[in-house]
Structure formats: structure tokens, C-alpha cells
Amino acid sequence: QPLTFLEFNYMILQAYDFLELSRRYDCLLQMGGSDQWGNIVGGVELARRLDGRALYGLTTPLLETASGAKMGKTAAGAVWLNKDMLSPYGYWQFWRNTEDADVGGFLRLFTDFPIDEIARLEALKGEECNEAKKILANEATKLCHGETVVEDVAASAASVFENGGVGVIEAGGTSDGAGLPVIDVARRDLENGIPAFELLTRTGLATSNSEARRLIKGGGGRLNGVVIGNELQSVSLADMGGKGLIKLSAGKKRHAVVRAI
């Protein structure tokens, strides 16, 4: 496997980035995970040599799931705080879909929930653990997006998880972005019809057309709650519900709404 120019020079580029932040914005401290220690120290040393300036680094242990997977923007399923990067519903859904073994640890790290209550919740097993996951999702989302948004998100989630998705179109597409992620698609494209696999990719429910094709072939793609039988199935204006929206799903837990513009 060859190294690209960026990969080969990554430490140099990050070190220079720290130097520029110092020069332009008087930035003295760079924080990061423990895997960034060498890159941060590179910036500290570069600033000392070129500008004679003392910069500092602060690293913390990597956040990992119980399975040992790294949590971060370069890992799959990054959790963005900005709702322009990840909708409040998507943010809530991330915590709701937490593995059972991670619930207790995440409640301690990412919420202000009482410790004795966390101890009780992490002891729950099987279906009962879902209640702990809802509390984790609500508390984490409340800290990031506010209590009002949590109420809207919970309503959308209840429609999806508890009512079989029947009312999700009415719950999605709220003006404050609290409902299901809404993706705008040109009306012209929908008039002509868009292959189902392509639309799954456009909505972000699949990272590539090939992944979308595999999802559909495996029976995991749904259109308005109905399994998509063919990857080339055309999605058009005829598939819109009463409110002019189309619901797409990848599996049982990931959903998006398509709106024609």
C-alpha cells in the first residue's frame, strides 16, 4: 500500500497548522486524543524553533466503545455537535443505538445524570436496557440541543420505533431540524425517477452506490416502510405521501425524508 503525500507529511502539516494558529489567533494550547501526542509535540517544537514561542499540548485517553473501537470524526459514525453536520434526530439516534455494554460508561461521560441512577440503569438487561438507552439519548441531546428539541426528537423516535414508522412522515421535517433528516431533491429528478440505490446514497443512508446496492439486495432498504425489491426500482413523485415527502430507511434504525424542491 503506497503512502500519499498527505499521509507521509501528516505530522509536518499538523505541526505547521499549530504554528499558524499561534501566529494568527494567539493559540497557545492544542488538545487532542492520546494518538495525537506526536503531532502536537511537533507543533510545539516547530514554534519554539521558528518563533521562539512556548506552545502547549494536552492529550486525553481515546474515547472507545466497549468493543475497543475508537470514537472520533475519522471513525465511522462520527458524532457531530453542530446540527448542520448531524441533525438532532441523528444525534439522539446515535445514543439510542448504543451497545448495551457502553450505556453505563456513556451516561457517566456524556450526561449529568446522578451516579446512583446510572448504576441502576446499567444493571438492566435485555429489553429493559432500552429504557436506559432512551434516557442516555435524551440526556445527551438535552445538553447539546436543548430540552425543547429533545421533546420533538422523542416524538419522531416514538413514531419510528414504537409505532412501526407509520407516523414518521408527519413527525419528520420540522423547521428546527429536530425531526428526521430532510434531504432536498430537485423535483425534476423525481419527475424522471431516481434509482432507489442512488437515492439511498444521496440521503446519506449509504456511503456509496455499491453499499446501497448491497443494502437493497439484503432486504435492508425500505421505501415508505415497504421493502425495496429491486435496486433499480425507480423512486418518483408518485411515491410522495400526503405531505409531499418520501421516507427512506436503511435497516430498522436509520431513516431519512426526501423533499422535492
N, C-alpha and C positions, 0 to 999 in steps of 0.2 A: 504494500500500500504506500504510494508516494505521499509526501507531505506537501501541502500547498504553501505558497509564500506566507499567507496569513498564519497558518499553523506553525511554521518554522520560526516566525518572528513575533509570535503572540506576546511573549514576555516583554520584548522590546517595545512593542506598540502600547501595551498596557502601562508600562513604566513611563513612556512619553506622555500618555494621556494624563497620568497623575501630575507630571511636571506642568502640563498646560493648565490643568485645573488650579494648580498652585499659583501660576503666573496670572491667569485671567480672573480668578474668583477668590484668591487668597485661601484656597482649600488646604488645610493642614493635615487632615485625617482621612484615611480611606479604610472603610470597613468591609469585611467580606467573610466568606466561609474559610475554614482552615486550608482548603485546597488552593486558595488564592495567596497563601503566605509568600511564596517565592516571587509572584508577580508584584505584590505590594512592596516587598523589600526592594525589588528592582527599581521602583519609582522613588523610594526613599533615597537610595544610593545615587540615582541619576540627579536628583535635585541637589544633593549635597555636593556632587562634583561640579555641576554646571552653574548653580546659583549660590552655592554655599549656604543653603537653607535647610533647616531641620524639618522634615515631614515625619508623620507617624502612621502606623498601621495597627488595626485592631481586628483580630480574627476570632471567630467563634466556631465551635464544633459544627459540622454539617448537619442540617436537618435531614433525618432519614425516616422512612417508614419502618414498620416492624420487620418487613422483609429485607431491609437493608438498602432499598432504592433511595437515591438522592432526590431531594425536593429542591427544585430551582428552575429558573427560566430556561435553562438549556436542556432540562429533562422533559420527558413527555408529560403533558397535562399541567403546564405551568399555571400558577395561581396568581393572576394579576389583581392588584387592588383597584386600579383605575377602571371604571365601568366601560370606558371606551375600548379597553383591551379585553375585558371579560365582563359580560353582563352580570348584574347582581344575582340573577337566577342561576347562571353558570357557576358563580362563586358559591352560592348556597348549595348547589348540587354537588360541588366537589366535596364539601364536608359531609353532606348526607351520604355519599357513596364511599366514605372511609371504611377501610377494612376493620373488622371487629377488634383486632389486636391493637389498633392505633387510637381507638376512641379515647381511652384514658389519658394517654400522653398528649394528644392534641388538645383535649379540654384543658389540661394544665398549661400548655404552652400558648394557646391562641385564644383563651377566654379568661374572664374574671370570675368564673363560676366557683362557688365555695368548694374547698378541698374535700370536705366530708361528703358532699353530694356527688362529687366526681368519683370518690371511692365506691359509692353505692352504684353509680351508673356503669362503671367499668366492670362490675361484678355480674352484670346482666348477661345472659347467654341466649343464643338462638334468636327467635323473633323479638324477644323483649329488648334486645340490643338496638333495634331500630329506633326505639324511643330515645335512647342515649344519642344516637346519630342525629336525630331531629334537633335535640337540644344543642348539640355541638354546632350544627348548621345555623340555627337561629342565633346563638350567642356570638359566633364568629362573624356572621353577616351584620348583626346589630352594631358591632364595634366598627366595622368598615363602612357600612352604608346607612345606618340609622334604623330605628325601630319601625318607622312607617313603612320603609321598603321591605323589611322582614315580613310584615303582615301581608303585603301584596305577593311577595315571593312564595310564602307558605300557602297562600290560596292557589297559586298556579301549580305548586308542587302537589297539593292535595288532589287537584284535578287530574294530574298525570298519574300519580302513584296509587291513589285510593279510589278514584272513580274511573280508572281504566283509560284515562285520556279523553273521555267524552266531551268534557267542557273546556279543554285546554285552549281551543281557539278563542273562546271568549276571554280567557284569563291572560292570554299572551298579547304582546304588542302594546303594552301600556306606555303612556307618554314618558314616564320617568325611567323606563328601561328595566323595571323590576320584574316583568313577566319573562316569558320565553324569549330567547334571542330572535330578533326580527331581521331578516335579510331582504333587502330590496332588490328586485329583479326587473329588468326592463319589460314592460307589457308586450312589446314587440316580440321579445324572445319567447314569452309564454304563449303568444298567439301562434307562433310557429311550432311550439312544442320543444321541450328540452329533455334529452335522455335522462332517466332517473339517476344513473350513476354520476352524470355530470352535475346535476343539481345537488346531490349529496356532497360533492366536493366543494361546490360554490358556497354552501351553507356552513362549511367547516366541520360537518359531521364525519367527513372522511378527509384524510390528509392528501390523498391522491386519487386519480381516477381508478387506478388498479385496486387500491384499497376499497373504494366504493363498489367496484365490481364484485370483489370477494365478499363484501358485506351482503350484497343482494343475493349472490349465489348461495350464501349460507343461511338465507332466510331472515337476516337481521335488519333489512331495510323496510321501512313502512311508510306508506303514503296515506295521510288522514286515518291512521290506525289500522290500515289494511296492508298485509304483507305484499311487497313488490315482487311480482313473479318473474319479471324479466328485466335484466339490467338496461335494456334498450327501450323499456316502456317509456312512452312519452308523457311528460307532465305538462299540462296546459291550463289555460284559463278555465276549462271545463271542470278542473279539479278543485276550484276555489269553493270555500264554504260560504255561508250566508253573509259573513263579514268581509268577504273578498280576500281570505287568507288560505294558505295551504300549509298543513302541518307535515313535516318530515321527521322521521325518527331513525336512530341508529341503535338497535337493541331496545331494551326496556327503559333505559335511564337517560339517554341523550336525545334531546328534541330541539327543533328549530321551526320557526314560522317564516314562510315566504310571502312577501307582499309585492304586488305589481305596481310599478310606478311609470 
